[in-house]
């Protein structure tokens, strides 16, 4: 329980620090995997790349900024990737078990 509270506090602090990094931009992105075979290494690598790029885009990592803002954007993107991880892992498990995925076959990436 204490570990979960500490982890939640750390994530909250990272998100608060990252607010300027994505203010004015999109606050979330849906990453589709409908066209991917998540049971294959190539499909997983493509999906991971999409999630990572979506996190960078949502948090403004690509934007030209000063070093402090760029560092905040990178922290935001790391938090966004981490927040998407449970949904990504569920998609992988469903593919491995040959279960039907969610109807929209996408993952939301948000800080």
N, C-alpha and C positions, 0 to 999 in steps of 0.2 A: 504494500500500500504506500509506504513512504517513497519507494522508488518511483512509482507511478506519479505521485504528486510532484516529486522533483523533476521528473521528465516533462510533465505538463507545464511546470513553471518555466523550464528552460525553453520549451517550444514557444510558449507565450511571449517570453522575453525576446526571442529571435524574431517573432512575427511583429511585435511592436517596433523593434529596431528597424525592421525592413519596410515599414509602411511607406516611407518616401520613395522606395525603389519601384513600387508599382502604382503609386497614386497617379491617377489620370489615364492609366491603361486598363486593359482587361483584367479582371480580378480572378478569373478562372478560365480554363480551356478544357474542352472535351477531346480526348484522344481516342480515336477509333482503332479497333483491332479487328474489325469485321473482315478485312481482306487478308489477315495473317493466319498462319498455322502456328499457334503458340505451343504446339507439341514439338516444334523443330527449333534448333539452335538459331537459325537464321530469322525465324519469326520472332523469337524472344529478343534477339539483338535489335531488330527493327523496332519492336515495340518499346524497348528501353530507350532507344534513341529518340523516338517520338515523345515519350514522356519527359525526357530530359530537355528537349528543345521547347516543349510546351511550358515547362517550369521556367526556363530562361526567358521565354517570351512574356509570360504572365508577370514576371518580376522585373522586366526591363534590363536584363543582363546585357543585351546587345547594344543598348543605347550608349552613346558617348557621354560619360559622366566623369566627375572628379573621382579620385581614388576612394574617398569615404563612401560616396553614393554607390560606386561600383561594388565595394565590399558588402554593403548592405543588400544590394541586389543579389549578390551571390549567396548570402545567407538566406535570403528569401527563397531563392530557387532551391537550395538544399532542403529547406523546410517543406517546400511544395512537393519535391520528389519524395520525401519521407512520408508526407501525409497521403500520397497516392499509393505507397508501397502495399498496404493491405489489399487494396482492390486489384493491384497488379498481380500479387501472389495468388489471390482467389482466381483470377483469370487463368493463371498457369495451372493451378490445381484442377480446375474444370477441364482444361484442355488435356491434361495428363489422364484424367479419369474419363475422358470422352463424354463429359456431361454438357448439356446445353448451357451456353453462357447467357448472360443478361440479354434482354431483347435488343437493346441499343448497341451492345457490344462496344462500349466505350468506357473510359475511366476519366473522371474529372480530376484535373490538376489545379490546385489552388493553394496559396500559402496559408 
